[in-house]
Amino acid sequence: MDKLRIGILGLGRGITHLKNFLSLPEAEVIGACDRFPLLRERAQEHIAAADASTPVLNEFDELLALRPDAIMVATNGKLQVEHACLALNAGCHVLSEVPGAYTQQECMRLGETVEYTGKTYMLAENTCYWDFFRYFRKWIAADRFGPISIAEGEYIHHLPATLMRPDGSRLSPTAARAAGHRDATPIWRADQPPIQYLTHDLGPLLEVLDDRCISVSCRSAPCHSSDAPMRSDGQIALFETAKGTLIKIMVTLNTRRPSEHRYRIFGIEGGVEWFSYEKAARRFSREADHKDGWDVIPIGLGAHGDDTSAGHGGADLKTARHFTRAILAGAPAPIDVYRAIEYTLPGILANKSANLGGAPVPIPDFRQTPFTHTNFWDSLGLPDVDPDPNQYQALG
């Protein structure tokens, strides 16, 4: 196989994946699919701009009929497992958008289908490809902070557009009422428990810690938002890992403020943190005297030379490239089905804990053999030296 023949399912979020796969010399986009005319029209514009001839289709079965090697699943979170399993059973490898699964039963079905078909599944968790996490992992592996006791991740993303019109356009309930639209229906995010959208935070923390979660306790904030009255304004979960580290994750989708991520690592002799708005990491390590306080390390989403316009600081393009190269080489996916479940299932069970008033809930290990270590860094690699301030970009 010289090129990966891939189809794109879902052209909302999937439009970024369409553009990135069209740009990869190792891939050929043989079809793209969505039921909404507005999204198909937008896709056709990007295909024409790339001087490609990719057909844009209405239905998934039309896309599968083209017999692609792989499918990029970018449909809504409540349909991703259904679509992934259809693709796997049709003989396709799968790259899936997050969260990847919505229930524990779906996690089990996904793992069983991958085992049965023998096809490769990868979760497209783009944050794991942000450049600063490579340094986090390097410094932790070098024992710069001593034993790690606590880690934190926060995701603040205001998503009031919880309704969709028949043409595929989205708007908030407030906007729908003001415009008199009566044909809008709730999207999958309208009642999504926020903590079930934690993979952007938990995933990379598990990779830098080389760990997995074994239990969770979670509490929910009230539901004050008139644009998302069916979901909590936010949830905070506390996870215990197999190595005994505590990980705190907070997710809010209803807070009206600029979107951002925050990550913090606490070792007993130092630590590191990265906040979106600071555009650099702050580090406090055991071998430095720190008479001037924190070291400010200029690292961000993209490394020097990355195409930071290619979605999330270039991370979306890296995700597509690493999936493609893994399939062509017959190598394991950097975030395989079991690692995907270890990103996703903790959020599902965190919401279960919240519904039980914060009672601890155990997180099962679905692997056939117990987790021992991550394979993620085998493909991405770690930096040899700390960054030169003149050679690294922040947000891009």
Secondary structure, DSSP 8 states (H G I E B T S, - for coil): --SEEEEEE-SSTHHHHHHHHHH-TTEEEEEEE-S-HHHHHHHHHHHHHTT----EES-HHHHHTT--SEEEE-S-TTTHHHHHHHHHHTT-EEEE-SS--SSHHHHHHHHHHHHHH---EEE--GGGG-HHHHHHHHHHHTTSS-SEEEEEEEEE------EE-TTS-EE-HHHHHHHT--S-EE-GGGG--GGGG-HHHHHHHHHHHT--EEEEEEEE-----SSSTTS-S-EEEEEEETTS-EEEEEEESS--S--EEEEEEEETTEEEEEEGGGTEEEEE-TT---TTS-EEE---SS-TT--TTTTGGGHHHHHHHHHHHHHHHT---TT-HHHHHHHHHHHHHHHHHHHTTS--EE-----SS------HHHHH---SS---TTT--S--
